[in-house]
């Protein structure tokens, strides 16, 4: 995994960042590696300049094309759920090494994952968002990320299986294509639903075609749409 080289990226005050991390802790986030990574990652770089001053509020923010930068609490919750579940299922031998992300968006969640796992494979259907995210990763020196412009509902089957899959968009039901790309004891963290959405944990039972599903909490995400845009 990579560590950020933060020289010259216009870091805001550490006090502002610390307040955000304390809010995440107060809401129950406890994975120290995730919290440290979020504290050190410049979230303002993933927003247009006009919104950069709001980067360290615990709220979702627009990034154009009808998409949003997820609320920091949700990023922390999904990331630590993915890591902890993989670790538990593999006898405490560590979290996921190879992760598929559905919905690159601004690239913020991608950057968090890239500092915590060995490989991130990320799919985005909106070309301009993908190109901006790629530029941000280069600026931050994160080089363990592979990008694909495609319909996220199909995942990235030719590069599977994945220890973990994380989706930043909500399908009405869990796509079977994503479940089939999980490695043995693989973990999928995904918001599911339309009017009512729930963050959902899907676990592959060993190398079987049996899966357990658990609702975690109510959430609000953009829908997982089909097709691609240029």
ZIWO-V701351 format. One record per helix or strand of 3 or more residues. SS is the DSSP state (2 for helix, 1 for strand). FROM is the first residue (numbers start at 1). LEN is the number of residues. If there is no record, write none. Layout:
# ZIWO-V701351
SS FROM LEN
SS FROM LEN
This chain:
# ZIWO-V701351
2 14 13
2 32 9
2 43 4
2 49 6
1 61 4
1 67 3
2 72 18
1 98 5
2 108 7
1 119 6
2 127 14
1 145 5
2 152 3
2 157 3
1 162 6
2 176 5
1 182 12
1 197 8
1 211 9
